[in-house]
Amino acid sequence: MPIVESLNPKEIPENTNLSPLGRAERHGKQIVVYPEIMVGKGLEMVALNPRHLGYYYEFGYAASMTGRSFFEGSCTKINFRTKEVEVWRPNKHTIVGECAFIPRMNRAQHNTAARCTEDEDDGYLIVPTLDLRDEYPDYIYFLNAKTMEEVGRVKFDVRLIPSLHGHYLPADTNNNTISS
């Protein structure tokens, strides 16, 4: 949760909300963060635009692998400010794994330190999916994070695990791939 820039407790008034996206207050020498239910049960593993981590952010992308909820088998875009959601599902027989957010590169910024566009949701989601039917393949889908529309997919002839724990880094300036 983004909070005010100054974390010097002497500069923060007691019982003042420090975050525009929830509630965090100073009580003595501690900052207490209170949970807020944004969209109900069923979503986990929220992915954020890595260029906005630690700042005020508006969008998150969460998976719902299993469970009986409205979000079952989906990748969901959550607007933390308005609490609106946009749900993407490949089909009703799919487990959707952890999403990864990849910021879109701007050609003009390709060789600069910023290396991403201005809009927080301007990028792509990598979404692994596992089809529960034996005769159907698994896929990794690529979604436009702004519109939640499919822009591509890769079919696998082997079963996937529904998580992609990892980091995705841009190529270096010599066009070599950076590995982690």
C-alpha beads as a LAMMPS data file, in Angstrom:
LAMMPS data file: protein, C-alpha beads

180 atoms
179 bonds

1 atom types
1 bond types

-500.0 500.0 xlo xhi
-500.0 500.0 ylo yhi
-500.0 500.0 zlo zhi

Masses

1 110.0

Atoms # bond

1 1 1 0.000 0.000 0.000
2 1 1 1.513 3.383 -0.900
3 1 1 1.710 5.765 2.029
4 1 1 2.954 9.316 2.575
5 1 1 6.561 9.999 1.654
6 1 1 7.736 11.050 5.118
7 1 1 7.872 8.118 7.479
8 1 1 9.422 10.096 10.319
9 1 1 6.801 9.458 13.041
10 1 1 7.452 12.894 14.585
11 1 1 6.293 14.544 11.334
12 1 1 3.055 12.544 11.008
13 1 1 0.050 13.567 13.118
14 1 1 -1.521 10.854 15.281
15 1 1 -4.584 9.059 13.838
16 1 1 -4.183 10.641 10.379
17 1 1 -4.791 8.426 7.344
18 1 1 -1.515 8.089 5.428
19 1 1 -2.817 6.377 2.296
20 1 1 -5.307 7.338 -0.398
21 1 1 -5.972 3.635 -1.108
22 1 1 -6.924 2.308 2.270
23 1 1 -6.189 3.145 5.863
24 1 1 -2.818 3.418 7.562
25 1 1 -2.406 5.480 10.722
26 1 1 0.371 6.431 13.122
27 1 1 -0.187 5.302 16.690
28 1 1 2.780 6.296 18.811
29 1 1 5.937 4.894 17.170
30 1 1 4.015 2.436 14.982
31 1 1 2.218 2.715 11.673
32 1 1 -0.848 0.472 11.711
33 1 1 -2.226 -0.732 8.358
34 1 1 -5.881 -1.787 8.273
35 1 1 -7.119 -4.300 5.670
36 1 1 -9.808 -3.370 3.194
37 1 1 -11.839 -5.896 1.229
38 1 1 -11.808 -4.600 -2.320
39 1 1 -13.630 -7.217 -4.386
40 1 1 -14.592 -10.174 -2.223
41 1 1 -13.203 -13.698 -2.007
42 1 1 -11.377 -15.664 -4.630
43 1 1 -8.442 -13.570 -5.891
44 1 1 -4.785 -13.944 -4.987
45 1 1 -1.236 -13.247 -6.150
46 1 1 -1.716 -9.658 -7.326
47 1 1 0.669 -8.500 -10.060
48 1 1 1.541 -4.805 -10.351
49 1 1 3.414 -2.748 -12.901
50 1 1 6.968 -2.978 -11.490
51 1 1 7.627 0.642 -12.545
52 1 1 5.005 1.749 -9.983
53 1 1 5.945 -0.371 -6.972
54 1 1 6.182 1.786 -3.868
55 1 1 4.189 4.647 -5.420
56 1 1 0.493 5.409 -5.613
57 1 1 -0.871 2.802 -7.978
58 1 1 -4.264 2.308 -9.480
59 1 1 -4.281 -1.162 -11.055
60 1 1 -3.546 -4.713 -9.977
61 1 1 -4.026 -8.020 -11.767
62 1 1 -5.000 -11.067 -9.737
63 1 1 -5.553 -14.744 -10.469
64 1 1 -8.248 -17.029 -9.179
65 1 1 -6.888 -20.527 -9.483
66 1 1 -9.642 -22.523 -7.819
67 1 1 -12.515 -22.094 -5.445
68 1 1 -16.176 -21.381 -5.718
69 1 1 -16.389 -17.664 -6.362
70 1 1 -17.385 -15.216 -9.069
71 1 1 -13.698 -14.996 -10.042
72 1 1 -13.054 -18.738 -10.436
73 1 1 -10.708 -19.505 -13.345
74 1 1 -9.998 -15.878 -14.174
75 1 1 -7.381 -13.182 -14.425
76 1 1 -8.945 -10.003 -13.054
77 1 1 -7.920 -6.369 -13.433
78 1 1 -8.723 -4.431 -10.258
79 1 1 -8.955 -0.638 -10.125
80 1 1 -7.975 0.077 -6.521
81 1 1 -9.353 3.622 -6.615
82 1 1 -12.835 2.883 -8.008
83 1 1 -13.003 -0.792 -6.926
84 1 1 -14.151 -1.732 -10.431
85 1 1 -13.028 -5.052 -11.887
86 1 1 -12.627 -6.457 -15.377
87 1 1 -12.609 -10.251 -15.610
88 1 1 -10.914 -12.340 -18.335
89 1 1 -11.542 -16.090 -18.616
90 1 1 -10.269 -18.418 -21.354
91 1 1 -13.019 -21.026 -20.725
92 1 1 -14.883 -22.666 -17.860
93 1 1 -12.505 -25.667 -17.690
94 1 1 -9.339 -23.718 -16.906
95 1 1 -7.215 -23.003 -13.876
96 1 1 -5.555 -19.611 -14.270
97 1 1 -2.152 -19.212 -12.654
98 1 1 -0.189 -16.268 -11.353
99 1 1 -0.063 -13.341 -13.787
100 1 1 3.103 -11.382 -14.543
101 1 1 2.997 -7.733 -15.704
102 1 1 5.432 -6.574 -18.395
103 1 1 5.520 -2.782 -19.021
104 1 1 5.318 -1.765 -22.679
105 1 1 8.514 -0.196 -23.970
106 1 1 8.257 3.140 -25.762
107 1 1 10.541 3.388 -28.830
108 1 1 11.623 6.907 -27.891
109 1 1 12.589 5.696 -24.410
110 1 1 14.251 2.454 -25.541
111 1 1 17.761 3.557 -24.600
112 1 1 16.852 5.678 -21.568
113 1 1 16.614 4.786 -17.919
114 1 1 12.802 5.123 -17.825
115 1 1 12.212 2.536 -20.576
116 1 1 8.441 2.397 -20.129
117 1 1 5.395 4.406 -21.142
118 1 1 3.506 6.777 -18.871
119 1 1 0.215 4.879 -18.369
120 1 1 0.370 2.488 -15.442
121 1 1 -1.719 -0.165 -17.212
122 1 1 0.163 0.115 -20.537
123 1 1 1.781 -3.276 -20.836
124 1 1 1.138 -6.975 -21.144
125 1 1 0.100 -9.764 -18.834
126 1 1 1.602 -13.222 -19.082
127 1 1 -1.072 -15.640 -17.878
128 1 1 -0.425 -19.405 -17.558
129 1 1 -3.480 -21.631 -17.837
130 1 1 -4.056 -25.304 -17.143
131 1 1 -7.011 -26.989 -18.876
132 1 1 -8.621 -29.585 -16.598
133 1 1 -9.734 -31.723 -19.551
134 1 1 -7.137 -34.352 -20.516
135 1 1 -7.639 -33.985 -24.261
136 1 1 -7.063 -30.192 -24.302
137 1 1 -3.683 -28.417 -24.197
138 1 1 -2.427 -25.864 -21.704
139 1 1 -1.565 -22.341 -22.804
140 1 1 0.285 -19.253 -21.746
141 1 1 -1.797 -16.275 -22.830
142 1 1 -0.570 -12.758 -23.472
143 1 1 -3.128 -10.054 -22.658
144 1 1 -3.128 -6.321 -23.277
145 1 1 -3.200 -5.102 -19.657
146 1 1 -5.132 -1.949 -20.552
147 1 1 -7.976 -3.686 -22.438
148 1 1 -7.685 -7.235 -21.010
149 1 1 -7.903 -8.588 -24.569
150 1 1 -5.842 -11.526 -25.791
151 1 1 -2.949 -10.523 -28.063
152 1 1 -1.342 -13.956 -28.326
153 1 1 -0.892 -17.400 -26.851
154 1 1 1.561 -20.278 -26.764
155 1 1 0.260 -23.867 -26.807
156 1 1 2.055 -26.528 -24.772
157 1 1 2.047 -30.255 -25.451
158 1 1 3.046 -30.923 -21.839
159 1 1 1.174 -30.003 -18.664
160 1 1 2.039 -26.640 -17.110
161 1 1 2.161 -25.751 -13.472
162 1 1 -0.148 -22.790 -12.900
163 1 1 2.536 -20.386 -11.680
164 1 1 5.357 -18.455 -13.304
165 1 1 7.349 -17.272 -10.301
166 1 1 10.025 -15.188 -11.936
167 1 1 11.259 -11.886 -13.200
168 1 1 11.065 -10.642 -16.767
169 1 1 13.791 -8.213 -17.721
170 1 1 14.293 -6.183 -20.894
171 1 1 17.188 -6.876 -23.222
172 1 1 20.333 -4.852 -22.499
173 1 1 21.438 -2.027 -24.830
174 1 1 23.635 -4.449 -26.825
175 1 1 20.533 -6.503 -27.692
176 1 1 21.693 -9.379 -25.490
177 1 1 19.172 -11.104 -23.268
178 1 1 19.603 -10.542 -19.542
179 1 1 19.043 -13.678 -17.501
180 1 1 18.201 -13.870 -13.822

Bonds

1 1 1 2
2 1 2 3
3 1 3 4
4 1 4 5
5 1 5 6
6 1 6 7
7 1 7 8
8 1 8 9
9 1 9 10
10 1 10 11
11 1 11 12
12 1 12 13
13 1 13 14
14 1 14 15
15 1 15 16
16 1 16 17
17 1 17 18
18 1 18 19
19 1 19 20
20 1 20 21
21 1 21 22
22 1 22 23
23 1 23 24
24 1 24 25
25 1 25 26
26 1 26 27
27 1 27 28
28 1 28 29
29 1 29 30
30 1 30 31
31 1 31 32
32 1 32 33
33 1 33 34
34 1 34 35
35 1 35 36
36 1 36 37
37 1 37 38
38 1 38 39
39 1 39 40
40 1 40 41
41 1 41 42
42 1 42 43
43 1 43 44
44 1 44 45
45 1 45 46
46 1 46 47
47 1 47 48
48 1 48 49
49 1 49 50
50 1 50 51
51 1 51 52
52 1 52 53
53 1 53 54
54 1 54 55
55 1 55 56
56 1 56 57
57 1 57 58
58 1 58 59
59 1 59 60
60 1 60 61
61 1 61 62
62 1 62 63
63 1 63 64
64 1 64 65
65 1 65 66
66 1 66 67
67 1 67 68
68 1 68 69
69 1 69 70
70 1 70 71
71 1 71 72
72 1 72 73
73 1 73 74
74 1 74 75
75 1 75 76
76 1 76 77
77 1 77 78
78 1 78 79
79 1 79 80
80 1 80 81
81 1 81 82
82 1 82 83
83 1 83 84
84 1 84 85
85 1 85 86
86 1 86 87
87 1 87 88
88 1 88 89
89 1 89 90
90 1 90 91
91 1 91 92
92 1 92 93
93 1 93 94
94 1 94 95
95 1 95 96
96 1 96 97
97 1 97 98
98 1 98 99
99 1 99 100
100 1 100 101
101 1 101 102
102 1 102 103
103 1 103 104
104 1 104 105
105 1 105 106
106 1 106 107
107 1 107 108
108 1 108 109
109 1 109 110
110 1 110 111
111 1 111 112
112 1 112 113
113 1 113 114
114 1 114 115
115 1 115 116
116 1 116 117
117 1 117 118
118 1 118 119
119 1 119 120
120 1 120 121
121 1 121 122
122 1 122 123
123 1 123 124
124 1 124 125
125 1 125 126
126 1 126 127
127 1 127 128
128 1 128 129
129 1 129 130
130 1 130 131
131 1 131 132
132 1 132 133
133 1 133 134
134 1 134 135
135 1 135 136
136 1 136 137
137 1 137 138
138 1 138 139
139 1 139 140
140 1 140 141
141 1 141 142
142 1 142 143
143 1 143 144
144 1 144 145
145 1 145 146
146 1 146 147
147 1 147 148
148 1 148 149
149 1 149 150
150 1 150 151
151 1 151 152
152 1 152 153
153 1 153 154
154 1 154 155
155 1 155 156
156 1 156 157
157 1 157 158
158 1 158 159
159 1 159 160
160 1 160 161
161 1 161 162
162 1 162 163
163 1 163 164
164 1 164 165
165 1 165 166
166 1 166 167
167 1 167 168
168 1 168 169
169 1 169 170
170 1 170 171
171 1 171 172
172 1 172 173
173 1 173 174
174 1 174 175
175 1 175 176
176 1 176 177
177 1 177 178
178 1 178 179
179 1 179 180
